[in-house]
Amino acid sequence: MPNLCLFIALILSQLILLHSNSPTRSSNCFSNSSSSFCPLDRDILVSFYKATTRDGNWRSSRSWLDAFTHHCHWEGVICDSFDEVIELRLPNNTLSGTLPSILSSLQHLEVLDLSNNQLSGEIPASLGEFENLREIILSRNSLENFSQNFTYDRLTDLEILDLSFNNLSNCFPLSSNHLPPNVEVLLLS
């Protein structure tokens, strides 16, 4: 009988060990025994996905919202060594709806390419709040105008601005004396 108790105790300890090493998920967090990820960037990307998904699917959303995949491994997401999103490249991916203001919370974002999608409405003022953004590529959508509060004041590193093939009716932020100082490519046709 003592051997049976010892055997059961051994089995239980192994089950507990196995359970503690398996990935678990809570909210938008990812964790396993060796690491834990619950970054703000992941929550922002989840909100972005939900805001730009019609009928539940993008053309390519490999691993998005997967509880056991780190957000830096999601389709179109590139992170730096600190797991902060620095590039969001989702061209030609059937994104729809308006451009979510929550994107401005990706504080380290350098490249935003949402071209060739079905985004509509106005370009939110929050897009002008990125301090590290070098490229904004929103061509071939159905964007109509800029938010009245839109400014480029904080976009000091912006080099490429591609808003071509949209339905822009007001380009007031784009007057020559209001452009960011480092813009090298400006496409508006």
Beta strands, then each sheet from edge to edge (+ up, - down):
strand 1: 24-26
strand 2: 29-31
strand 3: 36-37
strand 4: 77-79
strand 5: 85-89
strand 6: 96-98
strand 7: 111-113
strand 8: 118-123
strand 9: 135-137
strand 10: 142-146
strand 11: 160-162
strand 12: 185-187
sheet 1: 1+ 2- 3+
sheet 2: 4+ 5- 7- 9- 11- 12-
sheet 3: 6+ 8+ 10+
end
